[in-house]
Amino acid sequence: MERDEKSGRNLQGKRLLVVGGVAGGASCAARARRLSEDLEIIIFERGPYVSFANCGLPYYVGDVITEEKDLLVATPQLFRNRFNIEVRLQNEVRMIDTDNNEIEIRNIASGELYRERYDYLVLAPGASPIKPPLTGIDLPGLHTLRTIPDSRQIKDWIVERDVKEAVIVGGGFIGLEMAENLSKRGISITLIEMANQVMPSFDPEMVVPLQDHLEANGVNLCLGDAVAAFTQQEDGKTIMVSTKSGRTFSADMVLLAIGVRPEISLAKQAGIELGGLGGIRVDEHMRTSHTNIYAVGDAVEVRDFVTGQWTLIPLAGPANRQGRIAADGICGRDSAFRGIQATAVCRVFNMTMASTGVSEKMLMRIDADRWANDYDKVYLHPGHHVRYYPGAKPMTIKLIFSKHDGKIMGAQAVGEEGVDKRIDVLAMAIQKGATVYDLEEAELCYAPQFGAAKDPVNIAGMIASNALRGDAAVAHWESIDPSSSFVLDVREPAEYMAGYYEGALNIPLGKLRDKMKELPKNKEIIAYCAVGQRSYYASRALQLHGFKARNLSGGMRTYLSQRRVQKPDSHL
Ligand SMILES: Cc1cc2nc3c(=O)[nH]c(=O)nc-3n(C[C@H](O)[C@H](O)[C@H](O)COP(=O)(O)OP(=O)(O)OC[C@H]3O[C@@H](n4cnc5c(N)ncnc54)[C@H](O)[C@@H]3O)c2cc1C
């Protein structure tokens, strides 16, 4: 019997059933067809749409995407005509009978229960929004956003109830995107977040500019507080949202965006192994504990690419890649998932935040003792392109790397422009096991509108490499020891007068060589400036004149953010 081209498996007469028809499921089915014309493929989707763009939903609510049909990436007809794949919408898979290799399905419209046999089964059921068991959690004005019908319901609610005030619970990606989109519809927003910062996956000092930006755009931030209850007011319209600290906010609607939980009910019922974090356990080929059952997407636990720890990261890119890998495995190819880097980006009111790999906070949470001696970090605040070309916007980049071999471990960036591009480059560098020395050498595209001859990515590599080589050691604000260090401010007097680090001596860079004799040789000199560039020149000159000197990474700009994290009311 003929084998499928390049695949090691004869799939004649075999059936692939896929549960869930969006990111992971749809990409798995389509890839399987591209690898085999022999497989019979059926997708079961309990919702009314296959392959829709959940990532576009906030923008549909905000009327940026005006046509619902634009959210439909594919239709059952397209799957039929283009791929010879059958899609059964509004058909919910209720049970897996692993003894007989069958699933039980309920046709939601007719209520009919029926069974289908499988040779290979792929679970791509996604995740469901978390709804904590709080008083009033089922009130009609509380919404979650996962599907097109959810977004339609929110849009209808806004119009029918003439929504003027909304509370968003959760300051992650979806909460923030919705804050922008609801604001655009003229709704005033209070955002409640249990952590002391929005975007809890980022390091806190990195989100300070974003928090300022949200407030500047009228979003009322309530950080470090958790919702406790929702109460319907007597007018039948307003919901009172109470927090654990005793604050109350009135709202015409509430959006719950506090995260998602993997959909594991089918896997659990079938006795498929689950991981410690509550997701489906899979190997690198996306195979579950049952060898002919695969699982992909938000429902599975995967290894973190940098730390090797199991993790749950609900993102569309990994779900799509995992779908392809499962299809490869089913068709006899040997692809493997490399692990997840959690590369993500979010744009809110013209400000972009992006990250890849580990954050400092995550390393400390996993094992502070182990990682504290292993990593270092640098901050930089370059323009997104050369300053002489009109329209340069500043950005902040934080690079985390191994102290031992310079391997890049993580990066975060925030700014109005060019952030995604730098994080994408760094994401690829992490995936290829690159070091900060590789970043020094990276050849990236440049013309004045796009970057600089020394791109921010090169500069990040140069600062980190200089630190590792001992050419320009870096210091960090949080670890300055005043008893053994002498803090030197090399900015101009006017900058110094506008705010300085307590106890710092001001000698502008241009006067440093004349005044070096005033500086102590028995203490380490920690030099700082606005963003770390002039103080780099200063610390090099000091070193060459026999002083022990370090450069404060990120300068005053990073200090101000860090101070705001420690003292939220401080605007030094
Ligand atoms: C509002 C929003 C914005 C997002 N924005 C981004 C973004 O900008 N970038 C990004 O990377 N990620 C984003 N995501 C996350 C991304 O959409 C998910 O990570 C991705 O869709 C996961 O794919 P999946 O196939 O695992 O699950 P899903 O895409 O959720 O698909 C699972 C499907 O399975 C169906 N299903 C479940 N159980 C059954 C059953 N028993 N029988 C039949 N069908 C079933 C569900 O109805 C669902 O349609 C966003 C998510 C949301 C909700």
The ligand as an SDF file (V2000), in Angstrom:
LIG
                    3D

 53 58  0  0  0  0  0  0  0  0999 V2000
  -10.1690   38.2800   23.7850 C   0  0  0  0  0  0  0  0  0  0  0  0
   -8.9370   37.4980   23.5140 C   0  0  0  0  0  0  0  0  0  0  0  0
   -7.8320   38.1160   22.9610 C   0  0  0  0  0  0  0  0  0  0  0  0
   -6.6750   37.3930   22.7300 C   0  0  0  0  0  0  0  0  0  0  0  0
   -5.6090   38.0410   22.1770 N   0  0  0  0  0  0  0  0  0  0  0  0
   -4.4840   37.3440   21.9140 C   0  0  0  0  0  0  0  0  0  0  0  0
   -3.3960   37.9550   21.2750 C   0  0  0  0  0  0  0  0  0  0  0  0
   -3.4490   39.1430   20.9230 O   0  0  0  0  0  0  0  0  0  0  0  0
   -2.2860   37.2140   21.0600 N   0  0  0  0  0  0  0  0  0  0  0  0
   -2.2110   35.8950   21.4130 C   0  0  0  0  0  0  0  0  0  0  0  0
   -1.1810   35.2590   21.1850 O   0  0  0  0  0  0  0  0  0  0  0  0
   -3.2460   35.2760   22.0020 N   0  0  0  0  0  0  0  0  0  0  0  0
   -4.3760   35.9750   22.2590 C   0  0  0  0  0  0  0  0  0  0  0  0
   -5.4410   35.3470   22.8350 N   0  0  0  0  0  0  0  0  0  0  0  0
   -5.2970   33.9400   23.2380 C   0  0  0  0  0  0  0  0  0  0  0  0
   -5.5340   33.0120   22.0630 C   0  0  0  0  0  0  0  0  0  0  0  0
   -6.7290   33.3460   21.4320 O   0  0  0  0  0  0  0  0  0  0  0  0
   -5.5770   31.5870   22.5790 C   0  0  0  0  0  0  0  0  0  0  0  0
   -4.3550   31.3050   23.2000 O   0  0  0  0  0  0  0  0  0  0  0  0
   -5.8010   30.5910   21.4510 C   0  0  0  0  0  0  0  0  0  0  0  0
   -7.0110   30.8530   20.7930 O   0  0  0  0  0  0  0  0  0  0  0  0
   -5.8350   29.1690   22.0260 C   0  0  0  0  0  0  0  0  0  0  0  0
   -6.1550   28.2720   21.0350 O   0  0  0  0  0  0  0  0  0  0  0  0
   -6.8790   26.8980   21.3710 P   0  0  0  0  0  0  0  0  0  0  0  0
   -7.0790   26.2160   20.0750 O   0  0  0  0  0  0  0  0  0  0  0  0
   -6.1340   26.2080   22.4420 O   0  0  0  0  0  0  0  0  0  0  0  0
   -8.2500   27.3120   22.0210 O   0  0  0  0  0  0  0  0  0  0  0  0
   -9.4390   28.1800   21.4170 P   0  0  0  0  0  0  0  0  0  0  0  0
   -8.9450   29.0680   20.3460 O   0  0  0  0  0  0  0  0  0  0  0  0
  -10.1330   28.7960   22.5630 O   0  0  0  0  0  0  0  0  0  0  0  0
  -10.3840   27.0920   20.7770 O   0  0  0  0  0  0  0  0  0  0  0  0
  -10.9790   26.0980   21.5380 C   0  0  0  0  0  0  0  0  0  0  0  0
  -12.3170   25.7470   20.9290 C   0  0  0  0  0  0  0  0  0  0  0  0
  -12.7100   24.4940   21.4210 O   0  0  0  0  0  0  0  0  0  0  0  0
  -14.1140   24.4600   21.5550 C   0  0  0  0  0  0  0  0  0  0  0  0
  -14.4540   23.3890   22.4900 N   0  0  0  0  0  0  0  0  0  0  0  0
  -14.1250   23.2860   23.8010 C   0  0  0  0  0  0  0  0  0  0  0  0
  -14.5920   22.1390   24.3240 N   0  0  0  0  0  0  0  0  0  0  0  0
  -15.2420   21.4980   23.3280 C   0  0  0  0  0  0  0  0  0  0  0  0
  -15.9370   20.2660   23.2610 C   0  0  0  0  0  0  0  0  0  0  0  0
  -16.0480   19.4850   24.3150 N   0  0  0  0  0  0  0  0  0  0  0  0
  -16.4950   19.9270   22.0810 N   0  0  0  0  0  0  0  0  0  0  0  0
  -16.3850   20.7140   20.9840 C   0  0  0  0  0  0  0  0  0  0  0  0
  -15.7330   21.8900   21.0100 N   0  0  0  0  0  0  0  0  0  0  0  0
  -15.1630   22.2840   22.1610 C   0  0  0  0  0  0  0  0  0  0  0  0
  -14.4370   25.8390   22.0760 C   0  0  0  0  0  0  0  0  0  0  0  0
  -15.7800   26.1770   21.7800 O   0  0  0  0  0  0  0  0  0  0  0  0
  -13.4310   26.7060   21.3260 C   0  0  0  0  0  0  0  0  0  0  0  0
  -14.0040   27.3010   20.1920 O   0  0  0  0  0  0  0  0  0  0  0  0
   -6.6170   36.0380   23.0610 C   0  0  0  0  0  0  0  0  0  0  0  0
   -7.7400   35.4000   23.6090 C   0  0  0  0  0  0  0  0  0  0  0  0
   -8.8890   36.1110   23.8220 C   0  0  0  0  0  0  0  0  0  0  0  0
  -10.0870   35.4240   24.4030 C   0  0  0  0  0  0  0  0  0  0  0  0
  1  2  1  0
  2  3  1  0
  2 52  2  0
  3  4  2  0
  4  5  1  0
  4 50  1  0
  5  6  2  0
  6  7  1  0
  6 13  1  0
  7  8  2  0
  7  9  1  0
  9 10  1  0
 10 11  2  0
 10 12  1  0
 12 13  2  0
 13 14  1  0
 14 15  1  0
 14 50  1  0
 15 16  1  0
 16 17  1  0
 16 18  1  0
 18 19  1  0
 18 20  1  0
 20 21  1  0
 20 22  1  0
 22 23  1  0
 23 24  1  0
 24 25  2  0
 24 26  1  0
 24 27  1  0
 27 28  1  0
 28 29  2  0
 28 30  1  0
 28 31  1  0
 31 32  1  0
 32 33  1  0
 33 34  1  0
 33 48  1  0
 34 35  1  0
 35 36  1  0
 35 46  1  0
 36 37  1  0
 36 45  1  0
 37 38  2  0
 38 39  1  0
 39 40  1  0
 39 45  2  0
 40 41  1  0
 40 42  2  0
 42 43  1  0
 43 44  2  0
 44 45  1  0
 46 47  1  0
 46 48  1  0
 48 49  1  0
 50 51  2  0
 51 52  1  0
 52 53  1  0
M  END
$$$$
